[in-house]
Amino acid sequence: QKEVEQNSGPLSVPEGAIASLNCTYSDRVSQSFFWYRQYSGKSPELIMSIYSNGDKEDGRFTAQLNKASQYVSLLIRDSQPSDSATYLCAVNVYNTDKLIFGTGTRLQVFP
Amino acid sequence: DGGITQSPKYLFRKEGQNVTLSCEQNLNHDAMYWYRQDPGQGLRLIYYSQIVNDFQKGDIAEGYSVSREKKESFPLTVTSAQKNPTAFYLCASSAGTSDYNEQFFGPGTRLTVL
């Protein structure tokens, strides 16, 4: 059974701090990794995609991928209260277009 | 303005009734997906379609049915055989069917069984 694991949180960080969200996956051959942000009562919004080992930066967001350790993370710099949401990690099923989602980490950014 | 629309936003169903949830996209995407989200759980795949007139079961297809008669549309029917249908239903689409395609979500339909 392919799995994607996330700490459910909540992860509480003060405004302006770096929030670090982590995700591990079980399928060693997965090729693509995604981070979605989901506000309460809303649908998930894609914020980052990463396919190669290393870091990928987009504004205040940095995704980090380590395929050897089967680990993907999302860093949010200069966290804002508007970043408070649940962050879903998704990993593709190899040789398909299907995704497996983690249960999400709830982030709380307090002023 | 390109995007994915779902209707209705809220839906109430009596036990024993079939209901159909609408999903439309104008992104010219080939693939479409239906997920179910329950509180505290990740998204679970119900059905997906990679091409018109073809679709495959996901992990939790029992009690659901779909059709894909047009590229833009992928309606989901929740039948009376689905024992616990109260959930948040999400439709998604992606441009292609490789390992690298990003999926984008519609706003969702919240179904409640009375």
Interface residues (C-beta under 8 A of the other chain):
Chain A: V4 S8 Q31 S32 F34 Y36 K42 S43 P44 E45 L46 S49 Y51 L88 A90 N92 Y94 N95 T96 D97 K98 L99 I100 F101 G102 T103 G104
Chain B: A31 Y35 G40 Q41 G42 L43 R44 L45 Y48 Q50 G58 L90 S94 G96 T97 S98 D99 Y100 N101 E102 Q103 F104 F105 G106 P107 G108
